[in-house]
């Protein structure tokens, strides 16, 4: 008996130490990731363009190198664990101890091993991206920059898969440590609760397989041009008559993809052609919508054409906002935060910031939002105009606002690139507002 127990104890002791090291390094790795995200809070958002993203990451070389070191150590210990566990399985098979492969401690290491293999595969692009940034390989030309963009995009695509895998690894590694300690302390080497262990293993394998299937779906989904996924029902008007207009949810587009060609395809290259656009809206009617698009951009991105025709039902006909008191002003911010890429979620409030009102040429009211933003929020195209200590104001043109009861349901100036102006001179801003008779109302 001693000849059987001794090798088993050695294997389980080594695996216990390796599991403990893996858990410790993983926690340190997550702490470093959290530290980096904290430092980048407000500087990088889902709306940040690729060039600005890389420029802001490139000044954090030391943090990124530390992350790379932690990740390398973690992967190394995972490799040692997999090798040791493989030899342990061979040992059990050679000794014909098949039923003992169903021990709880062994099953949890199985789960940890399977999850770690897929985790290493899913996070490989993080290594490539870190190396490209820390060694500034992206500066070697357009192909190198496109390579980095592809790596970062893949990370963004599978970020939820990586998060789920991380949770699985933390839980399975912790349970494996507890069960292996229990096994080492105990004298008996036999499997108990076999059916429960098999059920747990099967459920974990189904979960990991689902993540693999999800990854495959993401790769397929990213190759399809789906304009209606990003369409926002918006409105235009003549006098008090309301007409349907199709806009693009650029916040959602930007969250989906870093590629400037992809973003531009939706911002300027996608048009929603509404059936009977000259007819006033009537509640309960339906309108067909067809999509026209920039073929060159779509083909450059190698996208398959998805659904480009749809029927829309007009559930409610909105009203033009004649006074800011007709709406809950909170819904202006909620609408912008959901659909408009120009809006900053990290703005600073002061006596100037808020909603402003002016007169449109047809005697309706048009609106503006004034935000005070941080220097770190500026894109690479704007940052050269400012210094770090400047007070920076962003004036966003909202245009005519449409409401349903007290809620905002449309903005004529939604995502209008030319409808944004930055100021560092407060006096210049105030004079401009006075000149055009634009007054703060909220």
C-alpha positions, 0 to 999 in steps of 0.5 A: 500500500505504501508504494501506491500512496507515496507517489499519489501524495507527492503528485497531490502535494506538488499540484496543491502548491502549483494551484496555490501559486496560480491562485496567488498570481491570478489575484495579483494579475487582477489587482494590476488590471484593476489598477490600470483601469482605475488610472484610465478611468475617464481617459479612455471610454468605449467612445475613444478612437484607436489612435487616442487609445494607443497614445494614452496606453503608450504612456503607461509602459511600466504598468503594461510591462508589469501586467505582461510579467504577471501574465507570463508567470501565471501562464508558466505556473498553469503550464507546470500544473497541466504537465503535472496533472497529465502525469498524475492522470497517467499514473492513475491509469497505469495503476488502473485506479480509474474510479479515483479519477472521480475524486472531487479534488481531481475533478476540480483540477480537471475543470481548472485545466480545461478552463485554463487551456481556453483562457490561455487561448482567449487571452493570447491577443492580450500578450500580442497587444501588450508587446506591440505597445510596450515595444512600440511596434505599432510605429513601424508602419500601417501594417503594424498599426492594423495588427495592433488594432486587430488584437485590441479589437479581438480583446474587446470582442471576447471581454465577457468570455474572458471575464467568465473564464476568470471567474471559473478559474478563481472558483475552480482553483479555490475549490481544488485547493480546498479539496486537495488539502482535505485529500492530503490530510485524509488517510483514504484514497477513494472517490465519494459522491461520484455522481455529484462529481460527474454532474459538476464536471459535466456542467462545467464542461457544458459552460466552457463549451458554451463559451467556445460556441459564443466565441465562434458566434462572435467571429461570425457576427462581426463579419455581418453588416447589420444596420438595423441593429444600430438604427434609432428612430429619429424625427425631423419637422416642417412647422409643427408637422413631424416626419420620421427620420432614421439615425445611427446609434453611434455610441453603440457602433463605437462600443462594437468596433475600434476600426475607423472605417467601420465607424465611418461606414455607420456615421456617414456611409449608412442611410435609412430611406423611409417610405413616404418621407414627405408624409406626416406621421400618423399613429399606428401606421407602418413605414418600410425602411430600406438601407443604402450604404457605402459599398467601398467601405463595406467591401474593404471591411469584408462584411457580408450584407445582413438585413437591409429592409424592415417595416417599422410601426409608428406607436406614438407620434412625438411632439416638438418641445416648445419649452424645457419645462415640457420634459424631464431634463434628466431624460436629455442626459439619458438619451445622449448617454444612450445614443450620442457619441459626443456626450461625456459621462465624466463631465464636471458641473459648474455654474455654466454647464447645463442645457441651453435654449435658442431660437430656430429659424422656424420659430421653434426652440432648439437646444444645446448642452454645455459640458465642462470636460477634463483634458484627459478626455480629449482625442488626439485631434483636439488635444494639441489645441489645449494645455493640461491646466485649461478649463475646457468647455464642450458645446453640443448642438442638440437641435429641436427636441422631440418628446413623448409625454415628459421623455425625450425620444428624438434630437435633430442634432443627434451625433452631428459632428459639426454640432460640437465646439470646444472652448478654453476661453470662458469669455469667448464662450459667454460672448458667443452665447450672448451673441446668438441669444442662447440662454441657460434653462436648466 
